[in-house]
């Protein structure tokens, strides 16, 4: 063992020793304090000559009881040190078994940006395993062939399954963060729905860094409008506004069906940093979809203006077994039809599908505006 390795081991052990509050550590601190007090009690006098920095100390002696007490304290210290070291070694072995799987979705920009590694290390311990979900097509940051992205999402799901099968569930932490188009983000959330607890993070555009959803819930929720327009409709648009409003004019370029709106009170680009709030919003969305299903709606066409983490969490909460078919749309400002394609979320046993909007078909705009 090299000197550097030995020095690191000693410092790591001491750091662990004095930060943890296991019983043996508490007893060890008390015993060391008592032993130090006993030793200092031997000093009965001291003369210090400052000019020459000369120190003369007179040392007394312990009686029989004092020697027994000191000996007992040394035994206690030794035993506690041994127990603490064994616990430290076991903790290190446990950390060596742990894995943090990092799923990073890329699709809205060509530069790599800051890695998820730094924020992931705060949420999970052990060795990090990155799974890069690269959905970029490098054409003006636009998805020109959405069909090509679907196999990559399937490959991400397969890689996640393989890593989870190879390790104990108690030793795994899954962290997701991404900057990808809304339909592909929702689909990614649907695909990992059955994979247990996932720590979701998002990109803070102001700080230009990944950030956990760690803000307190402010209690603000969706307001719901348009349920009275549904009646016996087979298809319904659900427009969810979290970060910015969804234009009625944009919706009219694409859809000719009832529109139900969910608008977040006080919605903005920075109103989503609470994990508890996102969970409540996802539940509210789910209850709305259940209500639409109860009214006979068979297809939900989802238009979503929300940060990546919200889109991902809505996908995770969608029950594709029992709810209506879900189509999630991509917004393209430059197109005459503002929502030119969608991802059809698969039901069990089916694969996802890209559906291009056809003007004039049932439920859609009659024709493209020039």
ChimeraX attribute file (.defattr): number of C-alpha atoms within 10 A of each C-alpha:
attribute: neighborCount
match mode: 1-to-1
recipient: residues
	/A:1	6
	/A:2	7
	/A:3	8
	/A:4	9
	/A:5	10
	/A:6	11
	/A:7	12
	/A:8	12
	/A:9	12
	/A:10	12
	/A:11	12
	/A:12	12
	/A:13	15
	/A:14	12
	/A:15	11
	/A:16	15
	/A:17	21
	/A:18	13
	/A:19	9
	/A:20	13
	/A:21	11
	/A:22	13
	/A:23	11
	/A:24	20
	/A:25	19
	/A:26	14
	/A:27	16
	/A:28	23
	/A:29	15
	/A:30	15
	/A:31	21
	/A:32	15
	/A:33	12
	/A:34	15
	/A:35	19
	/A:36	13
	/A:37	12
	/A:38	17
	/A:39	15
	/A:40	12
	/A:41	13
	/A:42	13
	/A:43	13
	/A:44	11
	/A:45	10
	/A:46	10
	/A:47	10
	/A:48	11
	/A:49	9
	/A:50	8
	/A:51	6
	/A:52	7
	/A:53	7
	/A:54	9
	/A:55	10
	/A:56	10
	/A:57	11
	/A:58	10
	/A:59	13
	/A:60	13
	/A:61	12
	/A:62	14
	/A:63	9
	/A:64	9
	/A:65	9
	/A:66	13
	/A:67	13
	/A:68	12
	/A:69	16
	/A:70	20
	/A:71	13
	/A:72	14
	/A:73	21
	/A:74	16
	/A:75	13
	/A:76	18
	/A:77	21
	/A:78	14
	/A:79	14
	/A:80	20
	/A:81	17
	/A:82	13
	/A:83	15
	/A:84	21
	/A:85	16
	/A:86	12
	/A:87	15
	/A:88	17
	/A:89	13
	/A:90	12
	/A:91	13
	/A:92	13
	/A:93	11
	/A:94	13
	/A:95	14
	/A:96	13
	/A:97	16
	/A:98	21
	/A:99	23
	/A:100	21
	/A:101	23
	/A:102	25
	/A:103	21
	/A:104	22
	/A:105	24
	/A:106	21
	/A:107	24
	/A:108	20
	/A:109	17
	/A:110	14
	/A:111	8
	/A:112	7
	/A:113	11
	/A:114	11
	/A:115	14
	/A:116	22
	/A:117	16
	/A:118	12
	/A:119	16
	/A:120	25
	/A:121	15
	/A:122	9
	/A:123	15
	/A:124	20
	/A:125	18
	/A:126	18
	/A:127	15
	/A:128	18
	/A:129	15
	/A:130	17
	/A:131	17
	/A:132	15
	/A:133	21
	/A:134	19
	/A:135	22
	/A:136	21
	/A:137	18
	/A:138	13
	/A:139	10
	/A:140	11
	/A:141	12
	/A:142	15
	/A:143	20
	/A:144	12
	/A:145	9
	/A:146	22
	/A:147	14
	/A:148	13
	/A:149	18
	/A:150	19
	/A:151	12
	/A:152	15
	/A:153	23
	/A:154	17
	/A:155	13
	/A:156	22
	/A:157	18
	/A:158	14
	/A:159	13
	/A:160	20
	/A:161	13
	/A:162	11
	/A:163	14
	/A:164	18
	/A:165	10
	/A:166	8
	/A:167	13
	/A:168	12
	/A:169	13
	/A:170	9
	/A:171	17
	/A:172	22
	/A:173	22
	/A:174	23
	/A:175	23
	/A:176	21
	/A:177	26
	/A:178	25
	/A:179	19
	/A:180	24
	/A:181	22
	/A:182	26
	/A:183	26
	/A:184	26
	/A:185	28
	/A:186	26
	/A:187	27
	/A:188	25
	/A:189	21
	/A:190	21
	/A:191	20
	/A:192	20
	/A:193	18
	/A:194	9
	/A:195	14
	/A:196	9
	/A:197	12
	/A:198	17
	/A:199	16
	/A:200	22
	/A:201	25
	/A:202	21
	/A:203	19
	/A:204	14
	/A:205	11
	/A:206	7
	/A:207	8
	/A:208	10
	/A:209	15
	/A:210	21
	/A:211	19
	/A:212	19
	/A:213	18
	/A:214	12
	/A:215	13
	/A:216	11
	/A:217	15
	/A:218	12
	/A:219	10
	/A:220	14
	/A:221	18
	/A:222	20
	/A:223	13
	/A:224	16
	/A:225	14
	/A:226	12
	/A:227	15
	/A:228	9
	/A:229	13
	/A:230	19
	/A:231	12
	/A:232	10
	/A:233	15
	/A:234	18
	/A:235	22
	/A:236	23
	/A:237	22
	/A:238	22
	/A:239	23
	/A:240	23
	/A:241	22
	/A:242	27
	/A:243	20
	/A:244	17
	/A:245	17
	/A:246	17
	/A:247	10
	/A:248	10
	/A:249	9
	/A:250	16
	/A:251	21
	/A:252	16
	/A:253	21
	/A:254	24
	/A:255	24
	/A:256	18
	/A:257	20
	/A:258	19
	/A:259	22
	/A:260	21
	/A:261	19
	/A:262	23
	/A:263	21
	/A:264	21
	/A:265	14
	/A:266	13
	/A:267	18
	/A:268	15
	/A:269	14
	/A:270	13
	/A:271	20
	/A:272	26
	/A:273	23
	/A:274	17
	/A:275	21
	/A:276	17
	/A:277	21
	/A:278	21
	/A:279	15
	/A:280	17
	/A:281	22
	/A:282	21
	/A:283	15
	/A:284	17
	/A:285	20
	/A:286	17
	/A:287	12
	/A:288	17
	/A:289	20
	/A:290	16
	/A:291	14
	/A:292	25
	/A:293	18
	/A:294	12
	/A:295	14
	/A:296	15
	/A:297	21
	/A:298	16
	/A:299	18
	/A:300	21
	/A:301	22
	/A:302	21
	/A:303	23
	/A:304	25
	/A:305	21
	/A:306	21
	/A:307	24
	/A:308	22
	/A:309	25
	/A:310	29
	/A:311	25
	/A:312	26
	/A:313	23
	/A:314	21
	/A:315	25
	/A:316	22
	/A:317	17
	/A:318	23
	/A:319	15
	/A:320	16
	/A:321	10
	/A:322	11
	/A:323	20
	/A:324	23
	/A:325	18
	/A:326	20
	/A:327	24
	/A:328	26
	/A:329	25
	/A:330	22
	/A:331	20
	/A:332	15
	/A:333	10
	/A:334	7
	/A:335	13
	/A:336	15
	/A:337	24
	/A:338	21
	/A:339	22
	/A:340	18
	/A:341	20
	/A:342	24
	/A:343	25
	/A:344	20
	/A:345	24
	/A:346	18
	/A:347	16
	/A:348	9
	/A:349	5
	/A:350	8
	/A:351	12
	/A:352	18
	/A:353	15
	/A:354	20
	/A:355	16
	/A:356	13
	/A:357	18
	/A:358	17
	/A:359	18
	/A:360	14
	/A:361	12
	/A:362	12
	/A:363	17
	/A:364	17
	/A:365	20
	/A:366	16
	/A:367	14
	/A:368	14
	/A:369	11
	/A:370	6
